[in-house]
Amino acid sequence: MQSWTPEPTTDEDPLSPGPAAALSAVLDLPGTVAGAGDPLPPLWHWLHFLTWPAQRDLGADGHPLNGNFLPPLPHRRRMWAGGRCEITEPLRLGEPAERVSGLASVTAKEGRTGEMLFVTERREFRQHGRTCLVEEQDIVYRSGRPAGQYPATIDESTVPHPDDPWLLPLRPDPALLFRFSALTANAHRIHYDAPYCRDEEGYPGLVVHGPLLAVLMLELARRHAPDRRVRSLEYRLRRPVFGGEPLVVCGTPTDDGAALRVATGREDRHATAEVTFV
């Protein structure tokens, strides 16, 4: 890993309004969240700048075998740990955008399940020559299968009842997970292949996308503070949520933003986020 120094890459995207309309439908919004010329909600840029490798270039888990920012590790297993985002001005749909991606840091750590590699990728998004958004994503790679970390079965009967002022209940079913995978070009089998989840990854069932949990937390803030623009956000993905498991996205306003989290009947903080408004 000491010799792994991938070069930065630059990509372009027209920011077509189609993906935003599609995700709006997946989230059961009354209409599309944004059209051409409108600002894109925070984190919805994940619907753009997508890559579709050839089928032969995918590994057994559905992830690409090779890529500019994929570490050269054998038998790697990938987890999205969290990230940060600074928004100078929102990206606008229907206007060409540029993304410059680079490697910010690589750190090896020893955890309960063995050695892990933390990779942070930094991305700058530009429109009309201006930097609009700067994002960092933290990805964890590990080898081997986790043992005994998760429940043996999914309890679909226990519904959380938090008392936070902002609430968004959801029961993510396989159709929702499949549609989000398609919108984000994510072929990772843990989101649609239940036998693979159980037999190969040690999960009791389908895993809800970490990015979907992050989008839902920001969606909660957008719905309850529609007139406030997000200046910065930081999110952390702590414990997986499984398909069919009732969850509630919870939020509490703060002096300059909001504290957000995802809860189920077995865990209060599967994911957390801090949002700062302009």
N, C-alpha and C positions, 0 to 999 in steps of 0.2 A: 504493500500500500504506500510505502514511502516514495516510490517512483511513479505513483499514479497522479498525474497532473493534466487532466483534460483541458483542452483549450475552450475558451468561451464560444458560444454559438449565437447567431442572430437569426430570428425568424420573423415572418410577416404574416398578418392576418387581416382580412377586410372587416372583421367584426360584424358579420351578417346578423340581422335580427332573428333569424330562424331558431338558433339554439335557445335564446332567451324565451321565445314563445313556447318552445317545447318543454323547458323546465318549468315554466309557469303552469302548464297543463299537468305535469307530473305532481306538482305541489298543490293542485286543486285551487289555484288562484282564479278569481272571477274573470280575469283577462290577462293579456300579456303584461309582464311587469315593466317592459320598456320596448320602444320601437326605434326606428331609425332617427338618430339625432339625440336620443334620450341618454341620460347617464346610466351606466350599467351598475346594478347593485354590488356591494362589496362581495368578493370571491366568485362572482358569476363569470369572471374572466377565465375560470377553469373550464368553461365550455368551449374555449377557443385555443388556438395554437396547438391543436391536437396532432398526434402522429399515429399512423396506422401501419405497423410493420407487416411484411408478408407473413402469411400463416406459418411458413417453414422457419421463420425467425423467432417464433414464440417457444418458450420453455414449457415443461410439463405443468407448471403452475399457471400458465397463461400469460406471464410477464415476458417481455422481450428478453432474448438471450443476451443481446449486446446493445449498448447504447453509450452515448458520449459521457453520461454521468452515472452509469451503472458500474459499481466497483468490481474489479476482477477477482471475485471471491467464488470458490466452489460451493455449490449447494446453498446458495444464499436464500434467505427468507426475508421478505420486505415488510416493514411496518411503517405507517405514516405516524410520526410522533407529535407533530405540531408545527407551528409557524408564526410568523409575524408579518404585518403589512402596514406600510405608511402610504396614505393616499393624499397626494398634493391636490389633485383634481380627478374626478371620476373619468374613466374611459367612456367614450360615447359610441353607441352602436352605429353601424353604417359608415364609420370613418376609419380608414386604414391605420393599423397600429403595428409597432415593432416591439419585439421582445428580445432582450439581450440576457442570456443565461450564463452563469459561471459558477464555479465551485468556490464556496466561501470557507469551508473547513471540513476536516476529516479527523475524527477522534475515536480511538478504540477504548472500550471500557469493559470491565468484568461485571456481569450481572448474576442474578440467581440462577439463570438458565445457561450460563456460559458467557463466552466473549461476544461482544456486540460492537458493531461499527456504526457510529453516528456520522451521517453525511448531511451537510447543510448546503443547499443550492440557493443562490441569490439570483433574482430576476428583476430586471428593470423594464417597465412598459412605457412606451413613448407614443405620442400622437402629435403630429404637426411639429416635430422637432423638440417637443417638451417632454420631460420625464413626468409622467402622471402618477405612477404607482411603483413602489419598490417592495418586493416580497422576498422573504426567506422561508424555505421549507426544510424541516428537519425530518430526515428519513433514517430509520434504524434497520440495519441488516444483521442477521444472525444465521448461524448454521444449526441444524438439528431440529428435532420436533419438541415443542414444549410438553411437559408432563404434569398432569394434575393441576393445571392452572384454572381450568374453566369447569362449570357445572356439567354433569353428564347429560342432562336434558334441558330443554328450554321450557321455562314456566310461562305459559301464555295467559295465566289466570290472574296473576298478581299485578294490579294496576297501581302505580305510585300516586300519592295525593299530596303533592307539595303545596306550601302556602305562599309561594312567591307571587308578587303582583302581576307578573307577565307569565302566561302559560300557553303552551302549544302542544297538545297531545297528539300522538301519532303511533300507529302500529305498522311498521314497515313490512310489507309483504313481499314475496318473491317478485311480483310484477314490478313494484316500485324499484327494487334493487336492480332488476334487469334493465329497466329504462334508464336509470341513472348511470349504470355501467356503459350503456350505449352512448349516452350524451357526452360522457367524458373519455370515450375510447379506452375503457378499462376492461381488459380481458382476464383479470385475476379471478381464478376459479372459486375463490372463497366466497364470492358474492352471488354465485348462481349454481354451483355444483355441490349439493348437500353431501353426497357420498364422499367426494374428495375432501370436503371440510372435516368430516368425521375421521376418515381413514388415514388421511395424509397429514393434515394440519392439527388434529387433536381438538377441533372445535365441536360443540354439540349440534351446530347447524350453520346456516348461512350467516355471514358476517356483514353487518351494516357498514357501508363505506365511511371511513373517517372523514373524508371531504364532505360527504352528505351531512354528517353531524355538525361540521363547522358551518356549512351553508345554512342549516336550519337554525343554528344559534344566531347568525347574523340576520336571518329572515325574521326572527322574533323581534329583534331590535328595530328592523325596518317597519314592521307592522304596528308596533306600539309607539314609535317615535318617528313617524313618516316625514316630519319637517326638519329632522336633525340629520346632518350629513356626517358620516363616519370619517374621522381624520386618521385614526390608527386602530389597530386591533392586534391582539395576541391570543392564540388558542393553543390548547394542549389536549391531546387524545390520550386518555389514561387507561380505560378498560373497554374491551369490545362490547358492542350491543349486537344481539343476534336477531335474525329475521323472525317476525311473528311476536317478538317480545314487546309489550306495551311500553312506550317511553313518553316522557314529558320533557319538552324543552322549557327551561325555567329562566326567568330574568328578573333582576332587581336594578332599578335606576340608581346611579351614583351622582355625585356632585357634577361630574363632567362627562358621564357616559353611562355604562351599564355593565353589570356582572352577570354572566350567562353560564348556564350549565345544562347538561343532559342527564336526566335521572331515570332509573327503572325501579322496579320493586326490590331489586337486590343490591342496588348501588346508587348512591346519591350524586356521584360525580364521574360519570363515564367520560365526559368531555367538559372542558371549561373554557371560557373566553372572557377577555376584558376588552371593552370597546370604549374609545374616547371620541366624543363628538367635536366638531368644529365649534 
